[in-house]
Amino acid sequence: MSFNVITKKIIMPDGKEISIETGKLAKQADGSVVVRSGNMMLLATVVSSHTAKEGVDFLPLSVDYQEKFASAGKIPGGFLRREARLSDYEILVSRLVDRALRPTFPNDYHADTQVAITMISSDETVSPDAFAGLAAAACLAVSDIPFNGPISEVRVAKIKGEFIVNPTVAQIASAEMELLVAANANDILMVEGEMQECSEEDMLTALRLAHEAIKVHCAALVELTIEVGKTEKRVYNHETHDEELKKLLWAGYYDKFYAVAKLANPSKSGRRESFKAIESEYFDALPEDSTVSKSLAKTYFHDIEKEAVRQMVITERFRLDGRKLDEIRQITCEIDYLPSPHGSAVFTRGETQSLTTVTLGTKMDEQMIDSAMVSGYNRFMLHYNFPGFSTGEVKPNRGPGRREVGHGNLAMRALKKVLPADVDNPYTIRIVSDILESNGSSSMATVCAGTLALMDAGIKITAPVSGIAMGLISDPKTGKYAVLSDILGDEDHLGDMDFKVTGTEKGITACQMDIKVDGLSYDVLVEALNQAKQGRLHILSKMKEAISSPRADLKPQTPRAVVIKIMKEQIGAVIGPGGKVVQDIQKQSGATVTIEEKPDGGYVSIFSANKESMDKAVSMVKGIVMIPEEGEIYDGVVKSIMPFGAFVEFLPGKDGLLHISEIKWERLDTVEGVLQIGEQVKVKLIEVDKKTGKFRLSRKALLPKPEVK
């Protein structure tokens, strides 16, 4: 079989090469490509139905990203030993690609569409998620599916003051800032990332650099489309319209929707009922034999409401709930709300509320990570739950969906930057945010509640973090726009931007931005960032009224933990043959002891709910790793008695000879009757044999010397 293979190469400014190949694999898909960088290869395919299902008025797009274990020469763990459902990481990558692609399809295209991206070969130096957006756009570029692209995606990291596009995996680990950016040739579409309290100026610099790299990708995809011969896209008709009905409704009801929007009703349900009443007025007046399409009328009513609200905000310069453009909703904060968890907080902002808990566990509570690219353990988890009742809806509990995974990940990235270093934090930390009410910005409420709960638990975070969601409503005809702080759910739905920013007083720790409009200038972005900073600082001031710094001590119900750093050579001594020593420490003290080897030494983690138990375990470990010094005095225990003296354990695992001549000043013929096995005795280390490492002890050196008669 012959293949009509077409390959397009992209040379980046730093000399790195990316290749896009089509025509060899998965030819029955509407579009398929293989994107390669180094040894990393992604197979991306797209299939779209030629007709839309009846009654569907949106784009049923699904994006699935998966990393095959075989691509890294690994066999999956678990009982089945095969790839199962997508991991949280794969879901997050899928969401990133979805958010970049979705707004780029034509608004009237409603056919079922599926994009599948699979890593078929890995490279330990190349992070594949930075190429998933390019791969998805490339398979659309070589298909006949209508798409207002091309788009692409890159990662930008700031490392030691230098900004790098698509850094290596090792470089990402030491980055001060790391952003994934998606854009077309003209506009930025999506941003997601985390940073170490960076400035707004640094973030804008990273965005500009990312956009320049993406322009190179987009130009290559345009050339690829021409080479493949897919410049003409399929013809479709997924919408029917009644222009007469549309004109009638716009003329008769636009002003009514505008008037309701202008009422500034602070209640979400109240606004919903008022808008619904306008629709009901029309439908109730229809005769029974009317041939008007109700579904079409509802579509037009939605469009009228959207435009009326947008124009009201731009013209009147205030919001649906009556707030000023930069005004934050009323905030209440409460800590220690729940008596049993290790930390808890309730954060309420307007009609959005999060009840968040913090649980502190041991090293054995760590989350095991087993993926194609990463194997290891995670000591910090944040889980976000969004039940139906939070929006007054009936929704079955089917476990976390992609939205919950994405919102939880954003909050986790925002908070992990302020957690204490591992050596100062022996705990596995789990934060759970349950959204009890939602009217916009629930992920940002999770960040705020998570900060409060961490401080309530006594975790020594470096600084409190708050979060805010910014919105934008713009009119391309007039050029007018409004940047909105702390957006409502309606403003997210009807607006042009959802820009979430989290940070401390010093700078930004995480961000997430989705833009639904073309032509967002950097000036508007600068305005949004500066307005977000003012909002963040306001929210932080409200949070500090509840608690300004972490508790000085843990709560009584929290298990105590201590980490002791030891030298690598001492790890074996603490563990003992077959784990005998560490098991003995746990048995005698009642504490839980775990040992972990790291490049800079060994870390002994000790956990106990009892102070006495903790102190005993700490003493035993310190005794093992303590280096005996000549001249020091120790409390020992007699382990065995010999004709020539006794062997005394003066440190855990360290015995020394107490010679018969060193027991007393008086001459002894036998040790029997003078010392007993198990007797505690204070001794002085008088010599360490440099050749054998044996210890000589003395008891008489601590006794007063009798006078000579």
GUGU-755959 format. One line per 10 residues: number of its first residue (from 1); their letters; for each residue x, y, z of C-alpha. Coordinates in pm, 1 decimal, decimal comma, padded with zeros to 6 digits. Layout:
GUGU-755959
NUM) A) X Y Z; ...
//
This chain:
GUGU-755959
1) MSFNVITKKI) 00000,0 00000,0 00000,0; 00130,4 00343,7 -00089,6; 00084,5 00643,1 00136,7; 00044,8 01001,8 00033,8; 00241,9 01131,2 00329,6; 00281,9 01504,8 00376,9; 00519,5 01638,6 00641,9; 00545,2 01993,9 00764,3; 00840,5 02106,1 00975,8; 00835,2 02402,8 01213,0
11) IMPDGKEISI) 01165,8 02551,2 01325,1; 01124,7 02756,8 01641,3; 01341,4 03065,3 01712,5; 01555,1 02863,1 01955,7; 01628,4 02602,7 01687,2; 01392,4 02332,1 01816,4; 01214,5 02136,0 01542,4; 00851,0 02026,0 01543,5; 00719,9 01801,7 01265,4; 00358,8 01742,5 01161,5
21) ETGKLAKQAD) 00290,4 01434,2 00949,2; -00039,5 01339,5 00785,6; -00150,7 01070,8 00539,7; 00002,0 00763,7 00705,7; -00196,7 00681,6 01021,6; -00572,7 00674,5 01097,0; -00680,8 00768,7 00743,9; -01051,5 00689,2 00801,0; -01080,7 00977,3 01046,2; -01188,0 01311,6 00900,3
31) GSVVVRSGNM) -00844,0 01441,6 00992,3; -00536,2 01281,5 01151,3; -00179,4 01393,1 01218,1; 00128,6 01286,2 01409,7; 00307,7 01571,8 01585,6; 00665,5 01505,3 01691,0; 00921,5 01686,3 01905,2; 01232,6 01487,3 01991,4; 01110,9 01133,0 02057,8; 00770,9 01254,4 02177,9
41) MLLATVVSSH) 00491,7 01173,6 01930,7; 00121,8 01259,2 01953,4; -00143,2 01104,0 01728,9; -00437,9 01341,8 01693,4; -00761,9 01256,7 01513,8; -01092,7 01431,5 01460,3; -01428,2 01295,7 01346,4; -01741,7 01505,8 01301,9; -02090,3 01396,3 01199,4; -02222,1 01538,0 00872,7
51) TAKEGVDFLP) -02556,5 01626,2 01029,1; -02663,0 01773,0 01359,9; -02913,6 01600,8 01586,9; -03259,2 01752,8 01596,9; -03305,7 02016,3 01864,8; -02932,9 02061,8 01933,9; -02839,6 02430,8 01943,1; -02480,7 02401,3 02069,3; -02155,4 02233,5 01966,9; -02136,7 01876,6 02111,1
61) LSVDYQEKFA) -01757,3 01872,6 02120,3; -01558,1 01615,8 02317,1; -01180,3 01623,8 02355,5; -00993,3 01325,3 02499,6; -00620,0 01326,3 02570,4; -00453,2 01000,9 02675,2; -00097,3 00887,3 02739,5; -00030,9 00523,3 02653,3; 00194,9 00349,4 02905,0; 00368,0 00163,5 02621,3
71) SAGKIPGGFL) 00483,9 00501,5 02486,7; 00717,6 00520,0 02787,3; 00802,8 00149,5 02798,0; 00583,7 00086,2 03103,6; 00304,9 -00153,6 03199,7; 00010,5 00000,9 03388,3; -00034,9 -00083,8 03754,7; -00353,6 -00210,5 03915,8; -00537,4 -00538,9 03877,4; -00630,9 -00500,2 03508,1
81) RREARLSDYE) -00285,4 -00389,7 03391,0; -00435,6 -00175,6 03114,9; -00525,9 00187,4 03060,2; -00854,8 00264,2 03235,0; -01050,8 00588,7 03257,4; -00862,4 00912,2 03202,4; -00651,5 01026,7 03496,3; -00703,0 01371,4 03647,9; -00392,9 01490,7 03461,3; -00530,0 01364,3 03127,8
91) ILVSRLVDRA) -00865,1 01529,1 03202,0; -00688,7 01858,7 03272,0; -00500,7 01843,9 02940,8; -00825,5 01755,3 02762,1; -00991,2 02060,3 02918,5; -00707,7 02289,9 02810,7; -00745,4 02181,5 02448,5; -01126,6 02195,7 02463,8; -01123,0 02551,2 02600,2; -00896,9 02664,3 02316,9
101) LRPTFPNDYH) -01087,9 02487,5 02036,8; -01452,2 02540,9 02135,5; -01480,4 02918,1 02075,2; -01304,1 02877,6 01737,8; -01577,8 02666,3 01574,6; -01854,1 02853,0 01388,0; -02140,5 02951,3 01621,1; -02395,9 02771,7 01401,2; -02205,6 02440,7 01376,9; -02382,3 02180,0 01593,6
111) ADTQVAITMI) -02260,5 01838,9 01469,0; -02120,0 01582,0 01713,5; -01741,8 01629,0 01702,6; -01469,7 01430,2 01875,7; -01100,5 01512,1 01898,4; -00876,9 01231,4 02030,4; -00512,2 01299,1 02115,3; -00290,2 01005,2 02213,1; 00073,6 01004,1 02316,8; 00220,4 00710,4 02124,5
121) SSDETVSPDA) 00586,6 00777,7 02205,5; 00736,2 00966,2 02499,1; 01051,7 01164,8 02557,9; 01154,8 01220,1 02918,4; 01277,8 01569,7 02830,2; 00964,1 01683,9 02640,7; 00637,0 01771,0 02815,3; 00362,3 01645,9 02579,6; 00076,6 01862,4 02711,9; 00234,2 02172,3 02552,0
131) FAGLAAAACL) 00186,3 02013,0 02206,8; -00167,8 01879,0 02250,4; -00331,3 02202,6 02130,0; -00109,4 02213,6 01819,9; -00189,6 01848,5 01743,4; -00566,3 01908,2 01778,3; -00555,3 02215,8 01553,6; -00341,3 02029,8 01298,0; -00587,5 01741,1 01258,4; -00865,6 01997,6 01206,8
141) AVSDIPFNGP) -00646,5 02181,1 00954,8; -00614,6 01868,2 00735,6; -00990,4 01791,5 00755,1; -01294,1 01942,2 00583,4; -01456,6 02028,4 00918,8; -01551,7 02398,9 00944,3; -01309,0 02566,1 01183,0; -01214,0 02930,6 01224,6; -00854,9 02848,6 01300,4; -00579,5 02771,8 01307,0
151) ISEVRVAKIK) -00485,9 02793,4 01673,4; -00197,1 02651,8 01873,9; -00065,7 02621,0 02224,8; 00273,6 02661,6 02393,8; 00418,2 02666,3 02744,0; 00623,0 02961,3 02868,7; 00834,5 02938,1 03182,9; 01045,4 03191,9 03367,0; 01363,3 03026,2 03491,3; 01630,8 03228,3 03669,9
161) GEFIVNPTVA) 01492,1 03547,3 03521,4; 01482,3 03414,2 03162,3; 01161,1 03338,0 02969,5; 01170,6 03008,9 02776,4; 00914,8 02867,3 02528,7; 00838,6 02496,2 02570,4; 01108,5 02427,4 02832,5; 01225,2 02075,6 02913,0; 01066,8 01873,3 03192,8; 01369,6 01937,9 03416,3
171) QIASAEMELL) 01348,6 02312,3 03351,4; 00977,6 02321,7 03438,4; 01053,5 02172,0 03781,1; 01262,5 02476,7 03876,7; 01046,9 02743,5 03708,4; 00938,1 03058,0 03891,9; 00647,3 03090,7 03649,9; 00482,6 02840,7 03417,5; 00199,4 02927,0 03176,4; 00018,3 02729,4 02907,3
181) VAANANDILM) -00112,5 02973,2 02645,8; -00344,0 02908,2 02350,0; -00403,4 03162,7 02073,5; -00470,7 03216,3 01707,0; -00259,4 03438,3 01485,5; -00429,0 03752,1 01617,9; -00565,9 03692,4 01967,5; -00500,6 03502,0 02287,8; -00777,6 03251,0 02364,5; -00678,5 03067,7 02682,2
191) VEGEMQECSE) -00422,2 03093,2 02962,3; -00357,5 02862,4 03255,6; -00063,9 02848,4 03490,3; 00103,6 02898,2 03824,8; 00377,4 03124,8 03950,9; 00581,2 03217,1 04256,7; 00414,5 03547,7 04350,3; 00500,5 03705,5 04014,3; 00415,6 04057,0 03900,8; 00152,0 04152,4 03646,4
201) EDMLTALRLA) 00432,0 04283,3 03419,3; 00606,4 03942,8 03414,5; 00282,9 03771,4 03322,1; 00225,0 04008,4 03028,2; 00583,0 03951,3 02909,3; 00522,1 03574,7 02910,5; 00195,6 03613,7 02716,6; 00359,8 03823,9 02446,1; 00644,4 03572,3 02405,9; 00397,7 03282,2 02386,1
211) HEAIKVHCAA) 00190,3 03461,5 02123,5; 00491,9 03519,3 01900,2; 00572,5 03145,9 01908,9; 00209,1 03054,9 01837,7; 00205,3 03279,8 01529,2; 00482,9 03061,9 01382,3; 00270,8 02748,9 01444,3; -00039,4 02906,2 01289,3; 00146,9 03009,5 00973,1; 00271,7 02650,9 00932,2
221) LVELTIEVGK) -00081,3 02511,5 00974,9; -00215,3 02744,4 00704,9; 00053,7 02614,6 00467,4; -00028,9 02254,6 00565,9; -00399,1 02306,8 00487,6; -00308,3 02432,0 00140,8; -00068,4 02142,7 00074,7; -00327,5 01885,0 00181,4; -00594,9 02055,9 -00030,3; -00845,8 02116,2 00248,0
231) TEKRVYNHET) -00902,5 02489,0 00203,4; -01266,9 02423,2 00108,8; -01464,6 02304,1 00411,9; -01785,6 02099,8 00410,9; -02119,3 02271,5 00356,4; -02364,5 02245,7 00644,7; -02694,9 02387,6 00763,8; -02756,8 02314,7 01131,0; -02994,0 02600,7 01208,9; -03330,4 02710,4 01074,5
241) HDEELKKLLW) -03454,8 03062,3 01132,3; -03776,6 03256,9 01110,4; -03660,8 03606,9 01026,6; -04010,4 03750,4 01066,0; -04045,7 03605,3 01417,5; -03695,9 03719,5 01507,0; -03769,5 04075,5 01394,6; -04101,3 04076,7 01581,7; -03950,4 03962,1 01912,9; -03651,3 04197,1 01896,7
251) AGYYDKFYAV) -03878,9 04493,0 01824,0; -04133,6 04407,5 02091,4; -03923,6 04276,6 02381,5; -03569,5 04418,8 02374,8; -03669,1 04725,7 02576,6; -03847,4 04508,0 02833,6; -03537,5 04293,0 02887,4; -03323,1 04606,4 02912,2; -03558,6 04749,5 03175,7; -03540,7 04432,1 03387,0
261) AKLANPSKSG) -03160,1 04427,0 03359,8; -03153,2 04789,4 03474,2; -03357,3 04710,8 03788,6; -03035,0 04590,7 03956,9; -03199,5 04302,6 04140,9; -02936,9 04152,3 04376,9; -03106,0 03808,3 04375,6; -03016,6 03555,6 04105,6; -03352,7 03379,5 04136,4; -03534,1 03715,0 04134,6
271) RRESFKAIES) -03368,4 03820,0 03808,0; -03437,0 03480,5 03654,8; -03807,9 03504,1 03737,8; -03832,8 03858,2 03599,2; -03673,3 03758,3 03268,5; -03887,9 03444,9 03256,2; -04200,8 03654,1 03306,5; -04129,1 03843,8 02982,9; -04113,1 03518,0 02788,0; -04427,7 03387,9 02958,5
281) EYFDALPEDS) -04609,9 03707,0 02860,7; -04546,2 03628,8 02497,0; -04618,5 03254,9 02508,6; -04937,5 03300,5 02714,7; -05071,2 03542,2 02454,4; -05026,6 03295,8 02167,2; -05345,8 03135,3 02038,9; -05381,2 02762,7 02081,5; -05355,3 02700,0 01708,3; -05037,5 02909,3 01673,9
291) TVSKSLAKTY) -04769,6 02766,6 01444,0; -04490,1 02964,2 01606,5; -04189,5 02748,1 01695,6; -04149,5 02777,4 02071,3; -03794,4 02643,9 02065,4; -03699,3 02904,5 01805,3; -03870,9 03177,2 02006,7; -03676,7 03072,9 02318,7; -03352,1 03094,6 02121,6; -03435,6 03449,9 02014,5
301) FHDIEKEAVR) -03537,4 03545,6 02366,9; -03199,2 03421,1 02492,1; -03020,1 03632,7 02231,6; -03230,7 03938,2 02321,1; -03163,6 03896,3 02693,8; -02790,7 03855,4 02632,0; -02764,7 04168,6 02419,6; -02986,9 04376,0 02651,8; -02776,9 04286,6 02956,6; -02449,7 04354,9 02774,2
311) QMVITERFRL) -02564,0 04693,1 02643,7; -02704,1 04790,7 02982,9; -02368,9 04724,5 03152,0; -02169,4 04910,5 02883,7; -02409,2 05205,9 02874,8; -02516,3 05245,4 03238,0; -02176,3 05141,4 03385,9; -02327,0 04926,0 03660,7; -02407,5 04557,6 03694,6; -02707,8 04324,8 03697,8
321) DGRKLDEIRQ) -02705,7 04318,9 04078,8; -02650,3 04694,0 04109,6; -02276,9 04688,6 04183,8; -02018,8 04919,7 04031,3; -01791,2 04762,5 03771,4; -01504,2 04710,9 04019,4; -01715,4 04643,9 04329,3; -01678,5 04315,2 04520,7; -01982,5 04142,1 04666,8; -02032,5 04129,1 05043,3
331) ITCEIDYLPS) -01789,7 03887,0 05208,7; -01819,4 03693,9 05534,0; -01550,5 03460,9 05669,4; -01567,3 03212,8 05955,5; -01303,5 02970,4 06077,9; -01321,2 02669,6 06311,0; -01682,4 02613,9 06205,5; -01658,7 02234,6 06234,4; -01536,8 02094,1 06570,7; -01382,3 01766,2 06454,5
341) PHGSAVFTRG) -01175,9 01834,7 06138,3; -00817,7 01953,6 06177,9; -00909,2 02285,0 06010,7; -01227,3 02432,9 05863,6; -01366,7 02754,9 05721,1; -01679,9 02896,7 05562,6; -01625,8 03163,6 05298,2; -01930,6 03342,0 05157,8; -01917,5 03604,4 04884,3; -02259,0 03718,8 04767,2
351) ETQSLTTVTL) -02451,3 03407,6 04665,6; -02139,7 03189,8 04642,3; -02037,0 02985,8 04946,1; -01765,6 02727,6 05017,4; -01740,5 02503,3 05323,4; -01380,1 02383,0 05326,8; -01194,8 02137,4 05549,4; -00826,7 02053,1 05597,8; -00714,7 01705,9 05704,9; -00356,4 01630,8 05806,3
361) GTKMDEQMID) -00230,7 01278,4 05754,0; 00091,7 01079,5 05765,4; 00331,0 00983,5 05488,8; 00125,8 00667,1 05446,2; -00168,5 00884,5 05333,6; 00021,5 01014,0 05029,8; -00142,7 00975,2 04690,1; 00038,0 00732,8 04462,2; 00083,5 00859,3 04105,8; 00128,6 00603,1 03829,8
371) SAMVSGYNRF) 00118,7 00748,9 03480,3; 00311,7 00704,6 03159,8; 00536,5 01002,5 03229,7; 00534,4 01028,6 03608,9; 00561,6 00777,7 03893,2; 00576,7 00897,7 04249,4; 00374,4 01035,4 04538,9; 00173,2 01349,0 04605,4; 00147,8 01499,5 04954,0; -00094,8 01782,9 04877,8
381) MLHYNFPGFS) -00445,8 01722,7 04745,5; -00737,4 01960,7 04689,4; -01078,6 01824,7 04597,5; -01364,8 02045,7 04479,8; -01728,1 01928,2 04494,1; -02017,6 02098,7 04317,3; -02350,5 01938,4 04419,1; -02673,3 02020,5 04236,8; -02835,8 02191,7 04535,0; -02571,6 02466,2 04519,7
391) TGEVKPNRGP) -02758,2 02608,8 04219,8; -03104,9 02489,7 04321,2; -03099,6 02202,8 04072,5; -03168,4 01829,7 04087,1; -02852,0 01648,9 03983,2; -02749,9 01288,8 04059,2; -02419,8 01239,9 04239,9; -02203,2 01060,0 03983,5; -01867,7 01159,2 04124,1; -01649,1 01449,2 04009,0
401) GRREVGHGNL) -01683,5 01561,3 03648,8; -01427,8 01740,6 03434,5; -01539,1 02079,8 03567,9; -01482,2 01972,4 03929,6; -01138,9 01833,7 03843,1; -01042,8 02154,7 03663,9; -01165,9 02392,6 03934,8; -00997,2 02187,0 04207,0; -00668,7 02185,4 04016,5; -00671,9 02563,6 03978,4
411) AMRALKKVLP) -00726,7 02612,1 04352,3; -00457,5 02354,0 04430,8; -00202,8 02535,4 04213,2; -00293,4 02865,2 04378,1; -00230,3 02734,5 04730,6; 00064,0 02497,5 04686,3; 00298,7 02791,1 04626,1; 00255,4 02911,7 04987,1; 00282,5 02576,2 05164,8; 00586,8 02526,2 05388,9
421) ADVDNPYTIR) 00879,8 02326,4 05253,9; 00875,6 01948,5 05305,6; 01132,5 01963,7 05583,8; 00905,4 02204,4 05774,1; 00585,4 02018,6 05693,0; 00574,8 01647,1 05777,3; 00204,5 01614,9 05690,2; 00010,2 01490,2 05392,0; -00249,9 01763,9 05342,2; -00595,7 01717,7 05194,3
431) IVSDILESNG) -00827,5 02014,9 05136,4; -01192,0 01952,5 05044,4; -01412,5 02237,5 04922,4; -01786,1 02171,9 04915,7; -01970,3 02443,6 04726,3; -02298,6 02503,3 04911,1; -02414,1 02799,0 04701,6; -02297,4 02911,3 04359,9; -02343,9 03228,6 04161,5; -02005,4 03269,9 03998,0
441) SSSMATVCAG) -01644,4 03241,9 04114,8; -01685,3 02922,8 04319,2; -01326,7 02816,4 04239,4; -01202,3 03148,3 04375,0; -01414,9 03100,7 04686,2; -01236,8 02765,6 04724,3; -00898,5 02940,8 04720,1; -01008,7 03185,9 04989,1; -01174,1 02920,3 05206,5; -00872,8 02691,1 05158,3
451) TLALMDAGIK) -00637,6 02961,8 05285,8; -00855,2 03023,5 05591,6; -00884,2 02650,4 05668,6; -00505,6 02600,0 05635,2; -00439,5 02880,8 05882,6; -00710,7 02744,3 06112,9; -00534,0 02405,2 06102,2; -00205,4 02565,2 06207,4; -00020,1 02504,0 05878,6; 00252,0 02766,7 05852,4
461) ITAPVSGIAM) 00176,1 02899,9 05504,6; 00412,3 03173,1 05388,4; 00126,7 03415,4 05307,0; -00253,7 03413,9 05269,6; -00390,8 03374,5 04914,9; -00714,7 03516,8 04776,2; -00875,6 03477,1 04435,8; -01102,0 03680,7 04210,4; -01276,4 03616,6 03877,7; -01272,7 03902,2 03628,0
471) GLISDPKTGK) -01511,6 03947,4 03336,8; -01538,6 04155,0 03022,8; -01828,9 04283,9 02816,0; -01734,3 04455,7 02490,6; -01905,1 04600,3 02184,7; -01692,7 04563,1 01869,6; -01913,5 04809,7 01681,1; -01852,9 05101,7 01917,4; -01525,6 04989,4 02073,2; -01672,4 05037,0 02421,3
481) YAVLSDILGD) -01608,7 04778,9 02693,2; -01648,1 04715,7 03066,0; -01409,0 04519,1 03286,0; -01598,8 04351,5 03571,2; -01461,6 04244,0 03909,6; -01595,7 03937,0 04093,4; -01833,1 03825,8 03818,8; -02170,8 03661,3 03864,8; -02265,9 03338,5 03694,3; -02480,3 03535,6 03446,3
491) EDHLGDMDFK) -02189,6 03769,0 03367,9; -01967,8 03468,1 03299,0; -02230,3 03318,4 03067,0; -02318,2 03642,2 02885,4; -01970,0 03800,5 02889,5; -01662,1 03777,6 02671,9; -01399,8 03672,9 02927,5; -01355,4 03468,2 03241,7; -01020,5 03560,0 03394,2; -00942,5 03406,5 03733,8
501) VTGTEKGITA) -00643,0 03544,6 03924,7; -00513,0 03428,2 04262,4; -00230,5 03568,8 04467,1; -00082,0 03710,0 04785,5; -00008,4 04071,2 04867,9; 00326,9 04026,5 04689,3; 00208,1 03879,5 04359,6; 00017,1 03624,2 04151,8; 00029,3 03251,0 04234,4; -00207,1 03109,5 03967,2
511) CQMDIKVDGL) -00433,7 03219,2 03684,6; -00686,1 03084,9 03435,6; -00830,1 03280,8 03146,0; -01083,6 03196,6 02876,6; -01167,1 03455,5 02610,2; -01473,5 03424,0 02388,2; -01422,8 03732,9 02170,9; -01176,0 03829,7 01900,7; -00949,7 04127,7 01935,3; -00878,2 04149,6 02308,2
521) SYDVLVEALN) -00599,9 04407,4 02326,2; -00313,0 04400,9 02572,8; -00436,3 04735,1 02707,8; -00761,6 04573,7 02817,1; -00566,0 04283,9 02965,6; -00347,6 04525,1 03164,3; -00659,3 04699,9 03293,9; -00812,3 04365,7 03395,8; -00493,6 04259,2 03578,4; -00465,5 04586,4 03769,0
531) QAKQGRLHIL) -00834,0 04579,4 03861,5; -00795,1 04216,8 03971,4; -00505,0 04314,9 04198,3; -00717,3 04573,5 04377,2; -00996,4 04318,9 04419,2; -00755,6 04052,8 04553,2; -00618,5 04290,9 04813,3; -00970,4 04389,6 04923,4; -01068,3 04024,5 04966,5; -00746,6 03954,2 05159,9
541) SKMKEAISSP) -00829,1 04235,3 05403,0; -01169,1 04075,7 05471,9; -01009,7 03734,2 05522,5; -00758,3 03875,6 05770,4; -01045,0 03998,9 05986,6; -01125,1 03631,5 06054,5; -00764,2 03512,8 06094,4; -00449,9 03702,8 05998,7; -00185,2 03432,6 06046,6; -00170,3 03055,8 06106,4
551) RADLKPQTPR) -00256,6 02928,2 06454,3; 00046,6 02902,7 06679,6; -00029,0 02537,3 06749,7; -00227,1 02253,7 06600,8; -00570,3 02169,1 06735,1; -00591,8 01904,6 07011,0; -00746,1 01647,7 06775,3; -00466,0 01686,1 06518,8; -00195,1 01418,2 06520,4; 00151,1 01555,4 06602,6
561) AVVIKIMKEQ) 00433,5 01517,7 06357,2; 00808,0 01577,0 06364,9; 01064,6 01540,7 06086,3; 01427,4 01466,2 06174,6; 01687,9 01504,0 05901,5; 01972,5 01254,4 05919,5; 02275,7 01167,1 05709,4; 02233,7 00906,3 05437,6; 02480,1 00674,0 05613,5; 02252,0 00671,3 05921,4
571) IGAVIGPGGK) 01937,7 00553,4 05740,0; 02034,5 00187,4 05772,3; 02094,6 00225,5 06145,6; 01745,5 00369,2 06201,5; 01580,0 00099,5 05992,1; 01787,6 -00189,0 06127,9; 01824,1 -00540,2 05984,5; 01492,1 -00628,1 05821,1; 01335,0 -00318,2 05975,4; 01392,8 -00447,2 06329,3
581) VVQDIQKQSG) 01506,4 -00114,6 06478,6; 01228,2 00103,2 06336,4; 00968,5 -00157,6 06430,8; 01105,9 -00163,0 06783,2; 01082,5 00217,7 06804,1; 00717,2 00204,9 06696,5; 00640,4 -00077,1 06939,1; 00801,4 00088,9 07239,2; 00677,2 00443,4 07171,1; 00339,0 00381,7 07003,8
591) ATVTIEEKPD) 00425,4 00639,7 06734,3; 00430,8 00587,0 06357,3; 00778,2 00621,4 06204,6; 00858,0 00640,1 05832,5; 01194,9 00698,7 05664,2; 01249,6 00852,8 05321,6; 01578,3 00892,9 05139,1; 01628,1 01212,3 04938,9; 01931,7 01349,7 04754,7; 02030,1 01569,4 05048,2
601) GGYVSIFSAN) 01988,8 01305,8 05320,9; 01737,0 01094,8 05507,8; 01407,9 01225,6 05646,9; 01258,1 01047,0 05946,5; 00887,8 01137,5 05989,7; 00732,2 01064,4 06328,2; 00355,0 01084,1 06385,7; 00165,6 01047,0 06710,1; -00153,6 01169,8 06874,3; 00020,8 01152,8 07213,5
611) KESMDKAVSM) 00298,7 01389,5 07325,5; 00461,6 01132,1 07552,6; 00467,8 00880,9 07269,8; 00610,0 01141,8 07033,3; 00885,2 01245,8 07275,9; 00990,5 00887,0 07332,7; 01012,6 00810,0 06960,4; 01206,5 01131,3 06892,9; 01448,2 01048,2 07174,5; 01505,6 00697,4 07041,4
621) VKGIVMIPEE) 01570,8 00817,2 06686,1; 01803,3 01092,5 06800,1; 01986,2 00842,4 07015,8; 02049,6 00619,1 06714,2; 02180,5 00894,5 06491,4; 02371,2 01076,9 06763,2; 02747,3 01046,7 06719,3; 02908,0 00942,9 07051,5; 03167,6 01189,4 07176,9; 03449,3 01120,0 07419,3
631) GEIYDGVVKS) 03396,1 01292,2 07752,5; 03014,9 01299,8 07719,7; 02791,6 01154,7 07994,8; 02505,3 00920,0 07902,5; 02220,7 00736,5 08073,7; 02280,8 00370,8 07999,2; 02119,8 00033,2 08060,1; 02312,4 -00281,0 08158,0; 02263,7 -00535,3 07879,8; 02493,2 -00819,8 07988,4
641) IMPFGAFVEF) 02737,9 -00903,9 08268,6; 03077,8 -01068,7 08214,0; 03354,7 -01174,2 08453,7; 03558,6 -00875,1 08336,2; 03278,0 -00615,0 08349,7; 02945,1 -00527,1 08191,4; 02820,8 -00416,4 07850,8; 02606,6 -00104,4 07875,9; 02381,7 00037,5 07601,9; 02445,4 00411,2 07638,8
651) LPGKDGLLHI) 02273,3 00509,6 07310,1; 02012,2 00312,5 07112,0; 02199,0 00039,7 06927,0; 02536,4 00140,4 07077,4; 02695,5 -00072,4 07353,0; 03017,1 00001,3 07538,1; 03233,5 -00194,7 07779,1; 03219,0 -00088,6 08140,9; 03530,5 -00267,2 08265,5; 03528,1 -00404,3 08620,8
661) SEIKWERLDT) 03799,9 -00154,7 08707,5; 03579,0 00137,1 08596,5; 03272,3 00048,9 08803,2; 03393,7 00175,9 09138,6; 03706,9 00326,0 09285,4; 03728,9 00026,4 09518,6; 03879,2 -00292,6 09377,4; 03613,6 -00549,5 09275,5; 03669,3 -00922,0 09238,7; 03336,0 -00978,7 09062,2
671) VEGVLQIGEQ) 03060,0 -00776,3 08903,3; 02785,4 -01000,3 09037,3; 02585,9 -00833,5 09308,5; 02719,4 -00491,2 09206,8; 02526,9 -00450,3 08875,6; 02216,6 -00624,8 08743,4; 02090,8 -00672,7 08387,5; 01839,3 -00401,8 08305,2; 01973,1 -00164,3 08569,1; 02000,6 00199,1 08463,1
681) VKVKLIEVDK) 02344,3 00343,8 08516,2; 02503,3 00680,4 08436,1; 02832,6 00642,1 08247,9; 03099,9 00853,4 08084,1; 03246,7 00772,5 07742,9; 03620,5 00777,5 07808,7; 03754,1 00633,0 07481,9; 03650,0 00546,6 07125,3; 03893,1 00298,4 06970,2; 03983,0 00452,9 06632,3
691) KTGKFRLSRK) 04065,8 00116,3 06477,1; 03776,8 -00098,0 06598,4; 03519,9 00169,7 06680,3; 03458,8 00009,4 07021,9; 03354,0 00221,0 07317,8; 03505,9 00225,8 07669,0; 03284,9 00351,1 07947,7; 03346,9 00454,0 08305,6; 03116,3 00478,3 08602,8; 03376,6 00557,9 08865,0
701) ALLPKPEVK) 03473,9 00876,4 08675,0; 03138,9 01016,8 08784,5; 03181,6 00912,2 09148,1; 03373,4 01115,9 09407,0; 03725,2 00982,4 09451,7; 03780,9 00857,8 09809,4; 04055,9 01023,2 10014,9; 04381,0 00827,9 10053,4; 04456,7 00746,5 10423,5
//
